[in-house]
Amino acid sequence: MGEIGFYPAGFYVWWILINSILCFFEILFLQNLAGVRKRSHALVCLFVNCVFTFLVMYLQSSGMCRLILHTCVLFCFSVFSMKLKMFEALAPVAVILTLYTFMEGFQFVFMSRLVHKSMGAQMGVAVQLLVSGALAALMSGSLCVISRRSADMAREKESSYIYVLGNLKEAMRRNEQYRAFQHDIDNHLMVLSGLVREKRYAEAENYSKNLSSLSDNLVVGIDTGNLAADVLLKEKVGLAEANGIQISCDVHFSKRFYIEEADLCILLANALDNAVRACMKVKSRPEIRVQAGMKHHFLLINVANTDHQSVGLAADVYDGDRQHMFQEKDYGTGLKNIKRTVKKYKGTMEIMRNHGWFSLSVMLVLEPSGKRE
């Protein structure tokens, strides 16, 4: 091998820089998907990739050789550093390989066409550097977008699991209380019987009232056709009543149509939490009305509450297509979560403020449960 001149040395530096940048974003992409951060291993992977890039260029090997080595480095990094299973590592590496192949192929075709154009050597070098830099930026940006979207989906799923987990824990707590009550019921009846035999009727009546109150606390008292919704509504109704808010529920779900319990909890919990917070600012007669039911294959949910900000307003409707005063940028976390869930089921969301009332209505398109089995 001869001594490397100025221009070849510049190309070496440029291509190693480009590949280093790409490798950095590829490692970041893999780490974001796996949820693992290991800087020392990432630096080793970056260094090895730079060494392979230099050797392939110096030995003037084919682009296919560089592609294979690059893919092997990333795959080994995913398996041995981030502890992904081989099949789990295939998908993200395949995404990177697809983008990398597109970048190399586009650059090859583009530069092949430029060979037939009459331009100076310096102009050719400048064009090649510009094209390679633009493609590297495009690929890096694409990986960032995919990574960010995957992270958002993971957070949505985690949020859904938190809602379900909370409801299941509450259901387990109530079941435990119910079992304890059942275990002690014979003792309670024996005490009542003894009080009646001794003609201590006043004490027996008080004891009976206390026993009735204890049993009432164990009964959910809401039957919507969905256990998770029953537990959730029971808790939200209790929260509203504890704050002096009148609340009425007319909610019925059908088992013939499928909706994930986590998504149902997201809709109800966020809507009711917002309604309770709004009613706590109302000075007189705060009230919440909850209605839900099926109409054909559509699930309709409406949560309305008295709202001090709506007093005196004319009927105005604001939704995703007609945003006027109440725009999406004004949404809090609760409304954003609701809208994201509505979008998942290809539904619609509508907000109405009218003469002292705030109303949130959603419509979801549900599939028959049989299609999910």
Secondary structure per residue as TSV (DSSP state, phi and psi in degrees):
chain	resnum	aa	ss	phi	psi
A	1	M	-	360.0	133.8
A	2	G	-	-79.7	175.5
A	3	E	-	-71.5	138.4
A	4	I	-	-75.3	125.9
A	5	G	-	-80.3	-177.0
A	6	F	H	-65.8	-50.4
A	7	Y	H	-66.2	-46.5
A	8	P	H	-58.5	-38.6
A	9	A	H	-63.0	-39.1
A	10	G	H	-62.6	-40.2
A	11	F	H	-63.5	-41.8
A	12	Y	H	-57.6	-49.8
A	13	V	H	-61.1	-43.7
A	14	W	H	-63.1	-48.3
A	15	W	H	-68.8	-36.3
A	16	I	H	-65.8	-38.6
A	17	L	H	-63.9	-47.1
A	18	I	H	-60.2	-46.9
A	19	N	H	-68.1	-31.0
A	20	S	H	-66.9	-43.1
A	21	I	H	-62.8	-45.8
A	22	L	H	-61.1	-44.6
A	23	C	H	-63.1	-38.1
A	24	F	H	-59.9	-48.2
A	25	F	H	-69.8	-30.7
A	26	E	H	-67.8	-41.9
A	27	I	H	-64.4	-42.3
A	28	L	H	-61.8	-40.0
A	29	F	H	-60.8	-47.9
A	30	L	H	-64.3	-40.9
A	31	Q	H	-67.0	-38.9
A	32	N	H	-65.0	-40.1
A	33	L	H	-67.3	-38.4
A	34	A	H	-85.9	-16.4
A	35	G	T	70.4	29.9
A	36	V	-	-123.9	137.7
A	37	R	-	-125.9	110.5
A	38	K	-	-133.8	95.0
A	39	R	H	-64.7	-40.4
A	40	S	H	-63.3	-43.6
A	41	H	H	-66.1	-36.8
A	42	A	H	-64.7	-39.5
A	43	L	H	-64.8	-39.6
A	44	V	H	-63.1	-44.4
A	45	C	H	-61.5	-42.2
A	46	L	H	-64.2	-41.9
A	47	F	H	-65.3	-45.8
A	48	V	H	-61.1	-40.5
A	49	N	H	-63.8	-40.5
A	50	C	H	-63.9	-40.9
A	51	V	H	-63.1	-45.4
A	52	F	H	-63.8	-38.3
A	53	T	H	-61.4	-44.8
A	54	F	H	-64.0	-44.7
A	55	L	H	-65.6	-41.0
A	56	V	H	-63.8	-40.8
A	57	M	H	-70.1	-42.1
A	58	Y	H	-66.6	-39.1
A	59	L	T	-85.6	-2.6
A	60	Q	T	55.1	46.1
A	61	S	-	-78.8	168.6
A	62	S	-	-73.0	159.9
A	63	G	H	-63.1	-30.5
A	64	M	H	-64.3	-37.9
A	65	C	H	-62.7	-44.4
A	66	R	H	-62.8	-39.5
A	67	L	H	-65.1	-43.0
A	68	I	H	-65.3	-45.4
A	69	L	H	-63.2	-42.5
A	70	H	H	-61.4	-44.2
A	71	T	H	-65.6	-40.6
A	72	C	H	-63.8	-40.5
A	73	V	H	-61.6	-46.7
A	74	L	H	-66.1	-39.1
A	75	F	H	-65.5	-44.5
A	76	C	H	-63.9	-39.0
A	77	F	I	-61.2	-42.4
A	78	S	I	-65.1	-41.8
A	79	V	I	-78.6	-47.9
A	80	F	I	-89.1	-30.3
A	81	S	I	-90.3	-50.2
A	82	M	S	-91.0	-0.4
A	83	K	-	61.1	32.2
A	84	L	-	-79.9	148.3
A	85	K	-	-69.8	157.2
A	86	M	H	-58.8	-42.9
A	87	F	H	-69.7	-32.2
A	88	E	H	-69.4	-31.1
A	89	A	H	-79.6	-19.1
A	90	L	H	-64.6	-42.7
A	91	A	H	-63.1	-54.4
A	92	P	H	-64.6	-35.9
A	93	V	H	-66.8	-36.1
A	94	A	H	-65.0	-37.1
A	95	V	H	-62.1	-46.6
A	96	I	H	-62.8	-42.9
A	97	L	H	-61.8	-40.3
A	98	T	H	-63.3	-47.9
A	99	L	H	-64.0	-41.1
A	100	Y	H	-64.8	-41.5
A	101	T	H	-64.5	-41.9
A	102	F	H	-61.0	-43.4
A	103	M	H	-63.0	-46.3
A	104	E	H	-65.2	-43.0
A	105	G	H	-65.5	-44.1
A	106	F	H	-61.8	-42.8
A	107	Q	H	-64.8	-40.0
A	108	F	H	-64.5	-46.1
A	109	V	H	-64.5	-44.1
A	110	F	H	-62.4	-46.2
A	111	M	H	-71.4	-29.4
A	112	S	H	-65.0	-37.4
A	113	R	H	-69.6	-34.1
A	114	L	H	-70.5	-21.6
A	115	V	H	-60.0	-33.8
A	116	H	T	-81.8	-7.6
A	117	K	S	-87.3	146.7
A	118	S	-	-87.6	108.0
A	119	M	-	-148.8	157.2
A	120	G	-	-70.6	165.0
A	121	A	H	-63.0	-42.3
A	122	Q	H	-64.3	-40.0
A	123	M	H	-64.4	-40.1
A	124	G	H	-62.1	-42.2
A	125	V	H	-64.1	-43.3
A	126	A	H	-62.8	-42.9
A	127	V	H	-63.9	-42.5
A	128	Q	H	-63.4	-42.6
A	129	L	H	-64.8	-40.7
A	130	L	H	-65.0	-44.7
A	131	V	H	-64.4	-45.5
A	132	S	H	-63.6	-39.5
A	133	G	H	-66.3	-42.1
A	134	A	H	-64.3	-42.5
A	135	L	H	-66.5	-38.1
A	136	A	H	-63.6	-41.9
A	137	A	H	-64.0	-40.3
A	138	L	H	-63.5	-44.3
A	139	M	H	-66.7	-42.1
A	140	S	H	-62.7	-43.2
A	141	G	H	-64.0	-39.4
A	142	S	H	-62.5	-42.6
A	143	L	H	-64.1	-38.1
A	144	C	H	-65.2	-42.0
A	145	V	H	-63.8	-46.9
A	146	I	H	-61.9	-42.9
A	147	S	H	-63.0	-43.8
A	148	R	H	-65.2	-41.8
A	149	R	H	-65.2	-39.4
A	150	S	H	-65.3	-38.5
A	151	A	H	-65.2	-40.2
A	152	D	H	-62.6	-42.6
A	153	M	H	-64.2	-38.4
A	154	A	H	-65.7	-40.6
A	155	R	H	-65.8	-38.6
A	156	E	H	-62.3	-43.4
A	157	K	H	-66.0	-40.9
A	158	E	H	-63.2	-41.5
A	159	S	H	-62.2	-39.9
A	160	S	H	-63.2	-44.0
A	161	Y	H	-64.0	-34.3
A	162	I	H	-63.9	-42.9
A	163	Y	H	-60.9	-48.2
A	164	V	H	-63.5	-43.4
A	165	L	H	-61.1	-42.1
A	166	G	H	-61.2	-42.8
A	167	N	H	-66.8	-40.3
A	168	L	H	-65.9	-38.9
A	169	K	H	-63.2	-40.0
A	170	E	H	-65.4	-40.7
A	171	A	H	-64.3	-40.1
A	172	M	H	-65.3	-38.5
A	173	R	H	-63.9	-42.4
A	174	R	H	-67.3	-38.9
A	175	N	H	-62.7	-37.7
A	176	E	H	-65.6	-41.8
A	177	Q	H	-64.2	-38.5
A	178	Y	H	-65.7	-41.2
A	179	R	H	-64.0	-39.8
A	180	A	H	-64.6	-40.0
A	181	F	H	-64.5	-43.5
A	182	Q	H	-61.3	-39.0
A	183	H	H	-64.1	-33.9
A	184	D	H	-96.1	-1.9
A	185	I	H	-62.4	-37.0
A	186	D	H	-62.1	-40.5
A	187	N	H	-65.7	-39.8
A	188	H	H	-62.2	-44.1
A	189	L	H	-65.2	-34.6
A	190	M	H	-66.6	-40.1
A	191	V	H	-64.2	-44.6
A	192	L	H	-61.1	-44.2
A	193	S	H	-61.2	-41.1
A	194	G	H	-64.6	-40.4
A	195	L	H	-65.2	-39.4
A	196	V	H	-67.7	-40.6
A	197	R	H	-62.1	-36.0
A	198	E	T	-85.5	6.1
A	199	K	T	58.6	34.5
A	200	R	-	-98.5	68.0
A	201	Y	H	-66.1	-37.3
A	202	A	H	-62.7	-43.8
A	203	E	H	-67.6	-37.8
A	204	A	H	-63.6	-38.6
A	205	E	H	-67.1	-42.7
A	206	N	H	-63.7	-41.0
A	207	Y	H	-63.8	-39.9
A	208	S	H	-65.2	-39.6
A	209	K	H	-64.6	-42.9
A	210	N	H	-63.2	-39.3
A	211	L	H	-66.4	-38.9
A	212	S	H	-65.9	-40.7
A	213	S	H	-63.8	-38.9
A	214	L	H	-64.8	-41.2
A	215	S	H	-70.4	-33.8
A	216	D	H	-63.3	-34.9
A	217	N	H	-68.4	-21.5
A	218	L	H	-87.1	-20.9
A	219	V	-	-86.6	128.8
A	220	V	-	-63.5	-42.2
A	221	G	-	78.3	-0.3
A	222	I	-	-128.4	126.4
A	223	D	-	-125.5	99.0
A	224	T	-	-100.6	-9.7
A	225	G	S	95.2	0.2
A	226	N	-	-138.5	117.3
A	227	L	H	-60.6	-43.8
A	228	A	H	-62.3	-41.4
A	229	A	H	-66.3	-36.7
A	230	D	H	-59.1	-49.2
A	231	V	H	-64.9	-44.0
A	232	L	H	-62.3	-48.0
A	233	L	H	-63.9	-37.3
A	234	K	H	-59.1	-43.8
A	235	E	H	-68.2	-42.4
A	236	K	H	-69.6	-36.0
A	237	V	H	-63.0	-43.4
A	238	G	H	-61.8	-40.1
A	239	L	H	-63.9	-43.1
A	240	A	H	-64.5	-47.1
A	241	E	H	-65.1	-34.0
A	242	A	H	-65.3	-23.6
A	243	N	T	-100.6	15.9
A	244	G	T	72.8	27.3
A	245	I	-	-104.9	126.8
A	246	Q	E	-76.6	131.5
A	247	I	E	-137.2	136.8
A	248	S	E	-126.8	141.5
A	249	C	E	-127.5	128.4
A	250	D	E	-130.6	82.6
A	251	V	E	-126.1	127.4
A	252	H	-	-143.6	127.5
A	253	F	-	-115.1	153.9
A	254	S	-	-110.6	134.5
A	255	K	T	-77.2	-7.6
A	256	R	T	-76.8	-14.5
A	257	F	E	-123.3	144.8
A	258	Y	E	-99.2	132.1
A	259	I	-	-146.5	136.9
A	260	E	-	-64.2	135.8
A	261	E	H	-59.9	-34.4
A	262	A	H	-62.3	-42.0
A	263	D	H	-67.7	-39.1
A	264	L	H	-63.7	-40.2
A	265	C	H	-66.6	-37.2
A	266	I	H	-61.4	-45.8
A	267	L	H	-62.0	-52.5
A	268	L	H	-69.1	-44.9
A	269	A	H	-64.1	-47.4
A	270	N	H	-67.2	-40.9
A	271	A	H	-64.4	-43.3
A	272	L	H	-72.7	-36.8
A	273	D	H	-61.8	-43.5
A	274	N	H	-63.2	-40.5
A	275	A	H	-65.5	-42.5
A	276	V	H	-63.9	-44.1
A	277	R	H	-62.0	-39.7
A	278	A	H	-67.9	-40.7
A	279	C	H	-68.1	-27.7
A	280	M	T	-67.9	-15.5
A	281	K	T	-93.4	-8.8
A	282	V	-	-84.2	129.3
A	283	K	S	-81.3	-28.7
A	284	S	S	-133.7	133.6
A	285	R	-	51.4	56.8
A	286	P	-	-67.5	139.8
A	287	E	E	-149.9	145.0
A	288	I	E	-128.8	135.9
A	289	R	E	-123.6	126.4
A	290	V	E	-118.6	126.2
A	291	Q	E	-134.0	138.5
A	292	A	E	-156.7	144.6
A	293	G	E	-178.4	171.5
A	294	M	E	-97.2	141.5
A	295	K	E	-134.8	105.9
A	296	H	T	60.0	-122.7
A	297	H	T	-104.7	20.9
A	298	F	E	-105.2	134.2
A	299	L	E	-98.8	120.5
A	300	L	E	-108.8	127.6
A	301	I	E	-129.3	131.1
A	302	N	E	-133.8	125.9
A	303	V	E	-122.1	116.8
A	304	A	E	-120.4	143.6
A	305	N	E	-145.3	152.2
A	306	T	E	-65.8	143.5
A	307	D	-	-143.9	117.6
A	308	H	G	-66.1	-23.9
A	309	Q	G	-76.2	-17.2
A	310	S	G	-93.8	-5.3
A	311	V	T	-62.5	125.9
A	312	G	T	86.4	-3.3
A	313	L	-	-82.7	146.7
A	314	A	-	-75.2	168.2
A	315	A	-	-69.8	114.5
A	316	D	E	-127.5	136.1
A	317	V	E	-114.0	133.8
A	318	Y	E	-130.2	123.8
A	319	D	E	-137.7	-169.6
A	320	G	S	-64.5	-26.1
A	321	D	S	-95.3	-29.5
A	322	R	-	-120.3	87.8
A	323	Q	-	-103.4	116.1
A	324	H	S	-115.8	-102.3
A	325	M	S	-71.1	-43.0
A	326	F	S	-96.6	89.2
A	327	Q	-	-94.8	165.4
A	328	E	G	-62.2	-29.6
A	329	K	G	-65.8	-18.1
A	330	D	G	-87.6	-5.1
A	331	Y	-	-66.2	139.8
A	332	G	-	-85.7	-175.6
A	333	T	H	-60.1	-39.9
A	334	G	H	-60.9	-48.2
A	335	L	H	-67.4	-33.7
A	336	K	H	-66.1	-40.6
A	337	N	H	-64.0	-40.7
A	338	I	H	-64.0	-46.9
A	339	K	H	-62.4	-39.2
A	340	R	H	-63.0	-40.6
A	341	T	H	-68.9	-40.6
A	342	V	H	-60.7	-42.1
A	343	K	H	-62.5	-35.4
A	344	K	H	-59.7	-36.1
A	345	Y	T	-100.3	19.6
A	346	K	T	52.4	42.9
A	347	G	-	-106.2	-165.9
A	348	T	E	-129.4	155.3
A	349	M	E	-132.7	133.5
A	350	E	E	-136.0	134.9
A	351	I	E	-117.4	131.3
A	352	M	E	-131.5	133.1
A	353	R	E	-118.7	126.9
A	354	N	E	-156.5	112.0
A	355	H	T	47.9	57.2
A	356	G	T	87.5	5.2
A	357	W	E	-124.8	141.5
A	358	F	E	-113.8	126.6
A	359	S	E	-127.7	130.2
A	360	L	E	-115.5	121.1
A	361	S	E	-122.6	134.9
A	362	V	E	-130.4	149.2
A	363	M	E	-130.5	125.4
A	364	L	E	-113.8	145.6
A	365	V	E	-98.2	113.1
A	366	L	-	-106.4	149.0
A	367	E	E	-91.2	153.8
A	368	P	E	-62.2	145.1
A	369	S	G	-61.2	-29.6
A	370	G	G	-62.2	-28.1
A	371	K	G	-73.1	-16.5
A	372	R	G	-94.0	-9.8
A	373	E	-	-83.1	360.0
